[in-house]
Amino acid sequence: MNTVGKKRLFLIHFRNVRGALPTAGAFEEALLDDGDMNMYKVLYELKKTGFSGCLNPDHVPVMQGDVPDLDTNWQYSNIGWSYQSVGFAYSIGYIRALLNAMTEVHGS
């Protein structure tokens, strides 16, 4: 079934990882520009489908200066966003830069 243009995607948990469960037996959450996926290409594919929803930076690694999530289940991943999150600020800026580059290269 072709779902292109049916607006079924409204929220993307936008994250990058290194490794994979099937091949490496594990993965590590990474900053958007530091994982195995080319996030520009991911955005381009979303653009081609007509996606106009929300990009949510998800499972952002803890960066120097961050106040990590106090939940010990998530101590290495900054799930709980706060105004002190360097990782989330970095991710939001990176997404904005990707979107601006996409507009420059492919138009609005």
C-alpha positions as a Markdown table, in Angstrom:
| # | Residue | x | y | z |
|---|---|---|---|---|
| 1 | Met | 0.0 | 0.0 | 0.0 |
| 2 | Asn | 1.4 | 3.4 | -1.0 |
| 3 | Thr | 1.3 | 5.8 | 2.0 |
| 4 | Val | 3.1 | 8.7 | 0.3 |
| 5 | Gly | 1.1 | 11.9 | 0.7 |
| 6 | Lys | -1.3 | 10.4 | 3.2 |
| 7 | Lys | 0.2 | 12.4 | 6.1 |
| 8 | Arg | 0.6 | 9.3 | 8.3 |
| 9 | Leu | 3.9 | 10.4 | 9.8 |
| 10 | Phe | 3.6 | 13.2 | 12.2 |
| 11 | Leu | 6.4 | 12.7 | 14.7 |
| 12 | Ile | 9.9 | 11.4 | 14.0 |
| 13 | His | 12.2 | 10.4 | 16.8 |
| 14 | Phe | 15.3 | 11.7 | 15.1 |
| 15 | Arg | 18.4 | 10.0 | 16.4 |
| 16 | Asn | 21.6 | 8.3 | 15.2 |
| 17 | Val | 23.4 | 5.2 | 16.5 |
| 18 | Arg | 26.7 | 3.3 | 16.0 |
| 19 | Gly | 26.5 | -0.4 | 15.6 |
| 20 | Ala | 23.4 | -2.6 | 15.2 |
| 21 | Leu | 21.8 | -5.4 | 17.2 |
| 22 | Pro | 21.8 | -8.0 | 14.3 |
| 23 | Thr | 25.4 | -7.4 | 13.3 |
| 24 | Ala | 27.3 | -6.1 | 16.3 |
| 25 | Gly | 25.0 | -7.4 | 19.1 |
| 26 | Ala | 24.5 | -3.9 | 20.4 |
| 27 | Phe | 24.3 | -0.3 | 19.5 |
| 28 | Glu | 25.5 | 3.0 | 21.0 |
| 29 | Glu | 23.4 | 6.2 | 20.8 |
| 30 | Ala | 25.4 | 8.9 | 19.1 |
| 31 | Leu | 25.1 | 12.6 | 18.3 |
| 32 | Leu | 23.3 | 13.3 | 15.1 |
| 33 | Asp | 26.5 | 13.9 | 13.2 |
| 34 | Asp | 28.5 | 11.1 | 14.8 |
| 35 | Gly | 26.6 | 7.9 | 14.0 |
| 36 | Asp | 26.3 | 5.4 | 11.2 |
| 37 | Met | 23.4 | 7.1 | 9.4 |
| 38 | Asn | 23.7 | 10.1 | 7.1 |
| 39 | Met | 21.0 | 12.3 | 8.7 |
| 40 | Tyr | 20.9 | 14.7 | 5.7 |
| 41 | Lys | 19.8 | 11.7 | 3.6 |
| 42 | Val | 17.3 | 10.7 | 6.1 |
| 43 | Leu | 15.8 | 14.2 | 6.0 |
| 44 | Tyr | 15.8 | 14.2 | 2.2 |
| 45 | Glu | 13.9 | 10.9 | 2.1 |
| 46 | Leu | 11.3 | 12.4 | 4.6 |
| 47 | Lys | 11.1 | 15.5 | 2.4 |
| 48 | Lys | 10.4 | 13.4 | -0.7 |
| 49 | Thr | 7.4 | 11.8 | 1.1 |
| 50 | Gly | 6.0 | 15.3 | 1.9 |
| 51 | Phe | 6.7 | 15.0 | 5.6 |
| 52 | Ser | 5.8 | 18.2 | 7.5 |
| 53 | Gly | 5.6 | 16.9 | 11.0 |
| 54 | Cys | 7.8 | 17.2 | 14.1 |
| 55 | Leu | 11.4 | 16.1 | 14.4 |
| 56 | Asn | 12.2 | 15.1 | 18.0 |
| 57 | Pro | 15.8 | 14.8 | 18.9 |
| 58 | Asp | 15.7 | 11.6 | 20.8 |
| 59 | His | 18.0 | 9.7 | 23.2 |
| 60 | Val | 20.7 | 12.4 | 23.0 |
| 61 | Pro | 24.0 | 11.3 | 24.5 |
| 62 | Val | 25.2 | 13.2 | 27.6 |
| 63 | Met | 27.7 | 15.9 | 26.7 |
| 64 | Gln | 30.2 | 17.6 | 29.0 |
| 65 | Gly | 28.3 | 20.3 | 30.9 |
| 66 | Asp | 25.0 | 18.4 | 30.8 |
| 67 | Val | 23.0 | 17.6 | 33.9 |
| 68 | Pro | 22.3 | 13.9 | 33.2 |
| 69 | Asp | 18.9 | 12.3 | 33.8 |
| 70 | Leu | 18.7 | 11.1 | 37.4 |
| 71 | Asp | 16.8 | 8.0 | 36.4 |
| 72 | Thr | 19.5 | 5.3 | 36.5 |
| 73 | Asn | 17.9 | 3.4 | 33.7 |
| 74 | Trp | 18.8 | 6.3 | 31.4 |
| 75 | Gln | 22.0 | 7.6 | 32.9 |
| 76 | Tyr | 24.0 | 7.6 | 29.7 |
| 77 | Ser | 21.2 | 9.0 | 27.5 |
| 78 | Asn | 19.7 | 12.5 | 28.0 |
| 79 | Ile | 16.0 | 11.5 | 27.7 |
| 80 | Gly | 14.7 | 14.0 | 30.2 |
| 81 | Trp | 15.1 | 17.4 | 28.4 |
| 82 | Ser | 16.0 | 20.4 | 30.5 |
| 83 | Tyr | 17.2 | 23.9 | 29.8 |
| 84 | Gln | 20.6 | 22.7 | 30.9 |
| 85 | Ser | 20.9 | 20.1 | 28.2 |
| 86 | Val | 23.9 | 20.9 | 26.0 |
| 87 | Gly | 23.2 | 17.7 | 23.9 |
| 88 | Phe | 19.7 | 18.8 | 23.1 |
| 89 | Ala | 20.7 | 22.3 | 22.2 |
| 90 | Tyr | 23.4 | 20.9 | 19.9 |
| 91 | Ser | 20.9 | 18.5 | 18.3 |
| 92 | Ile | 18.3 | 21.2 | 17.7 |
| 93 | Gly | 21.0 | 23.4 | 16.1 |
| 94 | Tyr | 22.2 | 20.6 | 14.0 |
| 95 | Ile | 18.6 | 19.8 | 12.8 |
| 96 | Arg | 18.1 | 23.5 | 12.0 |
| 97 | Ala | 21.3 | 23.5 | 10.0 |
| 98 | Leu | 20.3 | 20.4 | 8.0 |
| 99 | Leu | 16.9 | 21.9 | 7.3 |
| 100 | Asn | 18.5 | 25.1 | 6.1 |
| 101 | Ala | 20.9 | 23.2 | 3.9 |
| 102 | Met | 18.0 | 21.1 | 2.5 |
| 103 | Thr | 16.2 | 24.4 | 1.5 |
| 104 | Glu | 19.4 | 25.8 | -0.1 |
| 105 | Val | 20.0 | 22.6 | -2.2 |
| 106 | His | 16.4 | 21.4 | -2.9 |
| 107 | Gly | 14.2 | 24.4 | -2.3 |
| 108 | Ser | 11.4 | 24.7 | 0.2 |
